[in-house]
Amino acid sequence: MKARDKVTPSAAVRTTSAAYRPRRDNLWFARSRNYTIFVLRELTSVFVAWSMVFLLMLVAAVLDGTLEGFAALAAQPWMIAINVVALAAAAFHSVTFLNLAPKATVVRLDGYRLPAWMIQGGNHSLWLLVSAVIAFFVLRGFR
């Protein structure tokens, strides 16, 4: 047998796998709660991106001196609805991100691995603290 006539395992797999193609399930993520949360978390990225676009629109309006026009746009009911949905999506995105941190970060103290609830608790506590400080200054008016 010559080298060019030799059949490699990858070539055999390629020819046989083309014959069988199982139907793809379009609702694969709905079969499991974990998969559903994963897909929802990924979809919330669109609303997080919208929040950044809205913030950039605000900065552009302040720099251009057209803040009144931006305020009129932001006061529209449909814009308020989009921003409320974006706030809820950003909160869901943040909570699920902070809940995944113990899986991605291994913290060891004295050779023992820190439990996941301690890492999550620290993350959520810091998030609430930073949110409270920001809310204090925003509501107080930076006096």
C-alpha positions, 0 to 999 in steps of 0.5 A: 500500500502506497502512502497516498492510498493510506486511509487515516482515522480522521478521513474515515470519521469525516466520511462517515459523520457526513452521512449522519446528522442528527436534528438540532434541538432549537430549545436545547436550553429550555430542557435544563434550569442551568442552561436556561439561566446561562442563555438568559445571562448571555442575552442580558449582555444586550441590555448591558450594552444598551446601558453603555450606549445610553450613558454615552448618549448622555455624555455626548449631550452634556458635551454638546450642550443639548442636555434638554433634548436628551432629557426630553428623549429620556422622559419618553415612556418607551425609553423609560421602559427600555431602561427599567428592563435594562436595569433589571437585566444588568442586576440579573447579569451582575448577580449571576456573574458574582455567583460564578466567581467561586467557580473561576477563582480558587482562594486558599488560606493556610492550605485550605480552599475558601468555601464558595459562600464566603467568596460569594458573600464577599462579592455581594457585600462589596457590591452592596457597599459600593452601590450604597456609597454611589447612591449616597453621593447621587441622592445627596447631590455631591455637596 
